[in-house]
């Protein structure tokens, strides 16, 4: 085990994809894959759940990511231990950022990268569920989070602002009768069966979807409950039901990748945007400063 492999691991965990991580690291995917397999063998544990188009951390992987991030931070500090330019007035600061799994957050990476270079900040990124992001921000596990608006609005302890537009969509088998319509509403879905995300992953969203069905005079029939987006879309492609997703998950390639059709839903679900949030009362003034810088940087991009 060496520092390079640990840095590779953090990049793969952050991207959730060997392909994307390899591109960022400027190495080949087979080389990166070999590093990850060797690391798992050395630790004698599985760090990733390998899915058809993505990677997800196991519980051991999440624990190891936290420990690895601290090691990398400590090593970075040691590199500057005798640096004449690294004075007490300009130290490196470390902030932990939680973000949503399965979402396209290129803007987040771009903004954090810019702020990191301009302000001598090192961000450690952790993928998590909306529920856990809120808990982590409350407990101090995370300094900042990127989450869904419904999970932050009602918490008076949080300060948040919209970061990325986001709305609900529905995925259908490619030859489904409704696939020819430009957009859909819940009233169109009365006779359909659905694939839903496990409620513990995103309870507010699942409850919102179920309530929309009731408002339209029916109870949603769920054939399957899944752990992640990839599993849900794969089952939709096989004709097992319709799956909900968010527009911010859709990179424009999902229809081709899974051989499905994706339609916007016209029903009013309220604000479902992705927000950046912090605790209103924090001892570290730097967090508030970086929060405002992120907002300003995003506006100017």
KOLDRENDREN-290249 format. One record per residue: x, y, z of N, C-alpha, C in turn. Coordinates in steps of 0.05 Angstrom, whole numbers, padded with zeros to 5 digits, always signed. Example, Ala and Ser with C-alpha at 12.3 -4.5 7.8 and 13.67 -1.06 7.14 Angstrom:
+00264-00114+00156+00246-00090+00156+00264-00066+00156+00257-00045+00142+00273-00021+00143+00258+00001+00157
//
This chain:
+00017-00024+00000+00000+00000+00000+00018+00025+00000+00012+00044-00018+00027+00068-00018+00008+00092-00022+00019+00116-00019+00003+00140-00019-00011+00144-00046+00002+00137-00068-00010+00140-00094-00035+00123-00097-00034+00098-00087-00057+00080-00088-00080+00091-00071-00073+00103-00048-00094+00115-00031-00107+00139-00045-00091+00155-00059-00102+00178-00074-00119+00168-00096-00111+00146-00109-00128+00134-00130-00155+00125-00119-00153+00113-00096-00178+00103-00083-00197+00125-00077-00187+00147-00066-00204+00170-00060-00217+00181-00085-00202+00182-00107-00213+00192-00132-00235+00174-00143-00230+00148-00142-00251+00129-00151-00276+00131-00134-00272+00133-00108-00295+00135-00089-00310+00160-00095-00296+00182-00101-00309+00207-00106-00325+00207-00132-00313+00196-00153-00326+00195-00179-00347+00174-00181-00344+00152-00166-00363+00129-00169-00360+00115-00195-00337+00118-00208-00333+00106-00235-00303+00104-00240-00295+00080-00249-00267+00077-00257-00260+00094-00281-00278+00095-00300-00273+00110-00325-00269+00139-00319-00287+00151-00303-00285+00180-00297-00260+00185-00280-00254+00168-00261-00231+00171-00244-00205+00169-00260-00204+00150-00278-00180+00146-00295-00175+00171-00312-00197+00183-00322-00194+00207-00338-00183+00230-00322-00192+00232-00297-00183+00254-00279-00153+00249-00271-00146+00224-00268-00119+00217-00259-00099+00214-00282-00109+00215-00306-00092+00212-00330-00077+00185-00331-00091+00164-00323-00080+00137-00325-00101+00119-00339-00093+00096-00347-00112+00078-00361-00131+00065-00341-00155+00058-00350-00174+00045-00333-00165+00018-00323-00152+00001-00340-00142-00025-00330-00121-00021-00308-00104-00001-00310-00084+00004-00290-00098+00012-00263-00117+00029-00265-00131+00038-00241-00147+00015-00229-00159-00001-00245-00174-00024-00235-00156-00044-00221-00132-00047-00231-00113-00065-00219-00104-00054-00191-00100-00028-00189-00093-00016-00164-00115-00021-00143-00140-00018-00151-00162-00022-00132-00165-00051-00123-00161-00069-00142-00163-00098-00135-00140-00106-00117-00116-00095-00122-00093-00101-00105-00097-00089-00077-00110-00065-00075-00115-00053-00049-00135-00070-00033-00156-00079-00046-00175-00096-00033-00163-00122-00023-00145-00133-00040-00131-00158-00032-00113-00153-00008-00099-00131-00008-00081-00124+00014-00096-00120+00040-00120-00108+00038-00136-00103+00062-00153-00127+00069-00155-00146+00051-00172-00170+00054-00201-00162+00060-00211-00143+00044-00239-00135+00047-00248-00123+00021-00274-00123+00016-00286-00111-00008-00292-00081-00002-00281-00064-00018-00285-00035-00015-00308-00024-00033-00313-00038-00055-00333-00029-00074-00353-00050-00081-00377-00042-00086-00397-00058-00099-00396-00051-00129-00389-00070-00145-00386-00064-00174-00412-00069-00188-00422-00048-00201-00447-00049-00216-00441-00046-00245-00461-00049-00262-00456-00050-00291-00443-00024-00301-00450-00001-00290-00440+00024-00300-00428+00042-00279-00425+00032-00255-00415+00049-00233-00403+00032-00211-00391+00045-00192-00381+00033-00168-00393+00047-00144-00399+00031-00123-00409+00043-00098-00394+00032-00075-00387+00049-00056-00372+00040-00032-00388+00021-00015-00375+00000-00005-00387-00016+00016-00385-00002+00042-00397-00013+00063-00394-00001+00090-00365+00001+00098-00349-00020+00092-00321-00020+00098-00307+00001+00081-00317+00004+00056-00305+00024+00038-00309+00052+00048-00333+00058+00059-00339+00085+00070-00321+00090+00094-00318+00070+00112-00300+00074+00135-00271+00078+00126-00263+00063+00106-00235+00066+00097-00231+00092+00083-00251+00103+00069-00249+00129+00056-00244+00151+00076-00258+00150+00099-00254+00170+00119-00226+00169+00130-00216+00145+00136-00189+00142+00146-00168+00150+00126-00173+00142+00101-00154+00149+00079-00152+00179+00075-00175+00192+00076-00175+00221+00072-00159+00235+00094-00161+00226+00119-00146+00238+00140-00116+00233+00136-00108+00209+00127-00080+00203+00122-00069+00222+00101-00084+00226+00079-00075+00243+00057-00072+00272+00067-00091+00281+00084-00090+00308+00095-00065+00311+00112-00059+00291+00129-00036+00292+00147-00010+00292+00131-00009+00276+00110+00015+00275+00093+00019+00302+00079-00003+00314+00070-00001+00340+00056+00010+00361+00076+00001+00359+00101+00011+00378+00121+00041+00374+00126+00050+00349+00126+00078+00343+00130+00095+00353+00107+00084+00353+00083+00099+00363+00060+00107+00392+00064+00090+00406+00078+00095+00435+00082+00105+00442+00110+00115+00421+00124+00124+00424+00152+00146+00445+00154+00165+00445+00136+00187+00464+00136+00186+00484+00114+00162+00487+00102+00159+00505+00080+00159+00534+00090+00179+00550+00081+00181+00577+00090+00157+00594+00082+00143+00585+00061+00121+00601+00052+00095+00593+00066+00096+00571+00080+00071+00561+00094+00071+00573+00122+00065+00598+00125+00066+00611+00150+00040+00608+00165+00040+00617+00190+00016+00614+00207-00007+00631+00196+00000+00651+00180-00021+00668+00168-00033+00656+00143-00021+00635+00133-00031+00623+00108-00030+00592+00109-00044+00580+00129-00043+00551+00131-00062+00538+00111-00059+00512+00106-00078+00497+00091-00102+00490+00109-00126+00495+00099-00150+00488+00114-00163+00464+00102-00176+00448+00118-00189+00424+00109-00219+00425+00115-00235+00420+00095-00264+00420+00099-00276+00394+00088-00295+00382+00102-00309+00358+00093-00335+00365+00080-00339+00355+00056-00363+00362+00040-00378+00336+00033-00403+00334+00041-00420+00312+00033-00436+00319+00009-00440+00299-00009-00454+00305-00033-00472+00281-00041-00490+00285-00059-00510+00265-00067-00498+00244-00085-00504+00219-00080-00496+00197-00098-00513+00199-00123-00502+00189-00145-00516+00185-00171-00523+00211-00185-00516+00234-00174-00522+00259-00188-00498+00270-00204-00504+00284-00225-00483+00297-00241-00476+00324-00229-00453+00325-00216-00446+00349-00201-00420+00361-00212-00417+00362-00238-00393+00374-00250-00389+00402-00241-00411+00417-00238-00409+00445-00229-00397+00446-00200-00405+00427-00184-00394+00426-00156-00364+00423-00157-00355+00403-00173-00326+00398-00175-00311+00422-00185-00323+00435-00206-00309+00458-00218-00307+00481-00198-00329+00487-00184-00329+00509-00164-00310+00503-00141-00311+00479-00130-00293+00472-00108-00264+00472-00116-00259+00464-00141-00231+00464-00151-00221+00492-00152-00237+00510-00162-00229+00538-00165-00224+00551-00137-00242+00546-00119-00239+00557-00092-00216+00545-00077-00211+00519-00082-00188+00506-00069-00162+00519-00076-00158+00526-00102-00133+00538-00111-00131+00567-00102-00153+00581-00100-00153+00609-00094-00150+00615-00064-00159+00595-00047-00161+00600-00019-00145+00581-00001-00128+00564-00013-00112+00545+00002-00130+00527+00019-00151+00517+00006-00170+00499+00019-00167+00471+00007-00167+00451+00023-00168+00423+00013-00195+00411+00021-00211+00404+00001-00237+00392+00006-00236+00362+00005-00248+00349+00024-00252+00320+00024-00281+00315+00018-00286+00299-00003-00314+00294-00012-00324+00267-00005-00349+00266+00005-00360+00240+00014-00388+00237+00002-00393+00216-00015-00420+00211-00025-00438+00200-00003-00463+00208-00003-00481+00199+00018-00510+00202+00008-00529+00192+00024-00557+00194+00018-00567+00221+00029-00590+00231+00019-00601+00257+00029-00605+00257+00059-00616+00235+00070-00621+00233+00099-00595+00235+00114-00575+00220+00106-00549+00220+00120-00534+00246+00117-00538+00260+00094-00525+00286+00091-00536+00305+00112-00562+00306+00116-00573+00324+00137-00563+00317+00164-00563+00291+00170-00553+00282+00196-00523+00289+00200-00508+00285+00178-00479+00291+00180-00473+00321+00183-00490+00338+00171-00486+00367+00174-00493+00375+00203-00514+00363+00214-00523+00370+00241-00502+00361+00261-00489+00338+00257-00470+00327+00276-00442+00338+00274-00437+00352+00252-00410+00363+00248-00392+00344+00231-00403+00322+00223-00388+00304+00205-00381+00318+00179-00400+00334+00169-00395+00349+00144-00396+00379+00151-00378+00394+00138-00378+00423+00141-00398+00436+00121-00401+00424+00098-00419+00433+00077-00432+00409+00064-00456+00412+00054-00468+00390+00039-00482+00400+00014-00482+00383-00006-00498+00387-00030-00521+00366-00028-00546+00376-00025-00568+00358-00021-00593+00368-00035-00615+00354-00031-00640+00362-00044-00655+00382-00026-00667+00401-00038-00681+00422-00024-00701+00412-00002-00717+00391-00008-00736+00382+00013-00723+00373+00039-00697+00366+00038-00684+00356+00061-00671+00378+00078-00671+00402+00068-00659+00424+00083-00678+00447+00090-00700+00449+00075-00718+00472+00078-00729+00475+00107-00738+00453+00118-00752+00454+00144-00733+00453+00168-00707+00452+00164-00688+00451+00186-00679+00480+00192-00687+00491+00214-00681+00518+00221-00651+00522+00227-00637+00500+00232-00608+00501+00238-00591+00504+00213-00604+00500+00189-00589+00500+00164-00593+00527+00149-00572+00535+00137-00573+00557+00117-00567+00545+00090-00585+00550+00071-00581+00537+00045-00589+00555+00022-00579+00549-00002-00586+00564-00026-00585+00546-00050-00602+00550-00069-00603+00533-00093-00576+00534-00108-00567+00510-00116-00542+00508-00131-00546+00498-00159-00566+00480-00163-00570+00467-00189-00599+00461-00193-00610+00469-00216-00638+00462-00222-00642+00432-00224-00665+00423-00214-00670+00394-00213-00700+00389-00212-00710+00370-00227-00739+00363-00226-00742+00333-00231-00766+00324-00225-00771+00295-00227-00777+00286-00255-00767+00263-00262-00772+00251-00288-00780+00221-00285-00789+00209-00306-00797+00181-00306-00784+00166-00328-00774+00142-00323-00761+00126-00343-00780+00103-00351-00782+00098-00377-00800+00078-00388-00785+00059-00407-00794+00034-00410-00783+00017-00430-00785+00030-00457-00766+00025-00475-00764+00040-00500-00788+00038-00518-00803+00015-00516-00826+00011-00533-00853+00014-00518-00852+00027-00495-00876+00031-00479-00895+00050-00494-00921+00045-00492-00941+00062-00506-00939+00092-00499-00930+00098-00475-00928+00126-00467-00902+00139-00476-00884+00124-00487-00858+00134-00495-00859+00154-00517-00881+00155-00532-00883+00174-00554-00893+00202-00545-00903+00204-00521-00912+00230-00511-00889+00247-00503-00890+00274-00509-00868+00291-00503-00863+00294-00473-00884+00294-00457-00881+00295-00428-00905+00281-00415-00903+00275-00390-00924+00259-00376-00932+00272-00350-00954+00264-00339-00963+00272-00313-00972+00246-00298-00976+00249-00272-00984+00225-00256-01011+00214-00265-01027+00231-00276-01053+00221-00286-01050+00201-00309-01027+00203-00323-01022+00184-00345-01012+00156-00335-01005+00155-00309-00990+00132-00299-01008+00113-00282-01034+00117-00283-01052+00103-00264-01050+00073-00267-01046+00063-00290-01047+00033-00294-01019+00021-00295-00999+00036-00287-00971+00027-00289-00962+00014-00263-00940-00001-00266-00926-00012-00242-00899+00002-00241-00888+00004-00217-00864+00021-00213-00842+00006-00199-00818+00017-00203-00794+00009-00189-00786+00033-00172-00786+00030-00145-00781+00052-00127-00755+00049-00113-00743+00071-00106-00719+00071-00090-00726+00063-00061-00709+00047-00049-00714+00040-00021-00719+00065-00004-00740+00063+00012-00748+00087+00027-00727+00097+00046-00710+00080+00057-00689+00090+00075-00668+00106+00060-00667+00104+00034-00648+00120+00018-00657+00149+00015-00684+00152+00011-00694+00179+00006-00724+00180+00014-00731+00179+00040-00759+00176+00048-00777+00199+00039-00767+00224+00039-00784+00246+00031-00793+00243+00002-00774+00235-00015-00781+00233-00044-00800+00210-00049-00795+00187-00036-00813+00164-00039-00841+00171-00030-00843+00185-00007-00869+00193+00003-00883+00213-00015-00867+00230-00027-00878+00250-00046-00890+00237-00070-00876+00217-00081-00885+00203-00104-00911+00187-00098-00911+00174-00075-00935+00159-00067-00959+00177-00063-00954+00201-00052-00976+00219-00047-00987+00231-00073-00970+00234-00093-00979+00243-00119-00998+00223-00132-00992+00198-00129-01011+00177-00139-01038+00179-00126-01038+00182-00099-01063+00185-00084-01079+00209-00093-01065+00231-00098-01078+00256-00107-01092+00251-00134-01081+00233-00149-01093+00227-00176-01111+00203-00175-01119+00194-00151-01139+00173-00148-01130+00145-00149-01104+00139-00144-01095+00112-00145-01071+00108-00126-01066+00084-00119-01042+00077-00103-01021+00065-00122-00997+00076-00120-00975+00066-00137-00970+00036-00131-00968+00020-00152-00961-00008-00149-00931-00011-00154-00917-00018-00133-00888-00021-00135-00881-00051-00137-00869-00059-00160-00860-00086-00164-00834-00092-00149-00816-00071-00149-00790-00075-00137-00781-00050-00123-00764-00054-00103-00750-00032-00089-00720-00036-00094-00707-00015-00102-00678-00017-00110-00661+00001-00093-00635-00004-00094-00616+00011-00078-00605+00035-00092-00605+00035-00119-00592+00057-00133-00604+00061-00161-00596+00082-00174-00607+00089-00200-00601+00068-00221-00577+00059-00222-00569+00039-00243-00586+00014-00242-00591+00005-00218-00608-00019-00215-00636-00014-00224-00647+00010-00218-00674+00016-00226-00677+00019-00256-00658+00032-00269-00660+00036-00298-00655+00010-00313-00638-00007-00302-00634-00034-00314-00660-00050-00314-00674-00049-00292-00699-00064-00290-00721-00052-00307-00720-00025-00310-00739-00013-00329-00734-00022-00357-00709-00023-00365-00702-00032-00392-00712-00060-00398-00713-00077-00377-00723-00104-00380-00753-00107-00378-00767-00084-00375-00796-00085-00375-00808-00091-00348-00793-00087-00326-00803-00094-00299-00819-00072-00286-00820-00049-00298-00835-00026-00287-00822+00000-00295-00835+00022-00286-00826+00049-00292-00810+00059-00267-00789+00074-00272-00772+00083-00250-00770+00114-00250-00771+00125-00226-00768+00154-00223-00738+00161-00221-00731+00184-00232-00705+00195-00229-00706+00225-00229-00684+00238-00224-00682+00267-00225-00668+00276-00250-00675+00300-00259-00662+00311-00283-00632+00314-00279-00624+00320-00254-00595+00324-00248-00580+00298-00247-00594+00276-00250-00580+00250-00253-00575+00243-00282-00589+00257-00299-00590+00250-00328-00569+00266-00343-00549+00252-00353-00527+00265-00368-00532+00266-00398-00557+00258-00406-00563+00258-00434-00556+00232-00448-00543+00214-00434-00534+00189-00445-00550+00165-00434-00566+00170-00414-00579+00147-00401-00599+00132-00419-00613+00147-00437-00631+00133-00455-00617+00114-00473-00594+00122-00484-00578+00105-00501-00565+00083-00486-00555+00090-00462-00540+00070-00446-00558+00047-00437-00583+00053-00430-00601+00032-00419-00623+00024-00439-00624+00037-00462-00645+00032-00481-00673+00036-00469-00677+00061-00459-00702+00069-00446-00710+00096-00457-00733+00105-00449-00742+00132-00454-00746+00147-00428-00738+00172-00427-00741+00188-00402-00758+00213-00408-00778+00217-00392-00797+00239-00396-00799+00257-00371-00802+00283-00376-00807+00301-00354-00836+00297-00343-00839+00301-00317-00866+00300-00305-00875+00328-00300-00900+00334-00308-00910+00362-00307-00923+00369-00280-00927+00349-00263-00940+00354-00237-00922+00373-00220-00935+00388-00203-00920+00407-00185-00911+00392-00160-00885+00387-00159-00873+00374-00136-00860+00393-00116-00862+00419-00122-00848+00438-00105-00819+00440-00114-00803+00454-00099-00775+00458-00105-00759+00433-00099-00748+00421-00120-00732+00396-00117-00703+00402-00124-00695+00427-00125-00668+00434-00134-00647+00423-00115-00622+00421-00125-00599+00414-00108-00589+00440-00095-00585+00438-00070-00576+00462-00055-00549+00457-00042-00536+00478-00035-00512+00476-00017-00521+00487+00010-00513+00473+00031-00523+00480+00058-00500+00479+00078-00503+00495+00099-00485+00496+00121-00501+00500+00147-00489+00495+00170-00503+00501+00195-00501+00531+00200-00523+00542+00210-00524+00570+00216-00504+00578+00238-00502+00561+00258-00484+00566+00281-00460+00548+00280-00438+00557+00270-00413+00542+00269-00391+00558+00282-00373+00545+00296-00350+00559+00309-00330+00568+00288-00328+00553+00266-00308+00559+00245-00319+00580+00226-00309+00604+00228-00318+00626+00210-00311+00620+00181-00290+00604+00177-00281+00597+00150-00304+00584+00134-00320+00567+00147-00342+00553+00133-00361+00572+00121-00369+00593+00136-00388+00613+00126-00375+00628+00103-00350+00634+00105-00336+00649+00084-00335+00632+00058-00329+00607+00060-00327+00589+00037-00355+00585+00025-00375+00583+00042-00403+00580+00033-00410+00604+00014-00403+00628+00023-00409+00652+00006-00393+00652-00019-00368+00643-00017-00350+00642-00041-00361+00623-00061-00372+00600-00052-00383+00580-00070-00407+00592-00085-00424+00607-00071-00447+00619-00084-00438+00640-00104-00419+00657-00097-00409+00677-00115-00395+00665-00139-00379+00644-00135-00364+00632-00157-00384+00619-00176-00405+00606-00165-00424+00592-00182-00439+00613-00200-00446+00636-00188-00460+00657-00203-00443+00668-00226-00416+00668-00222-00399+00681-00242-00389+00661-00263-00396+00636-00261-00386+00616-00280-00404+00615-00305
//
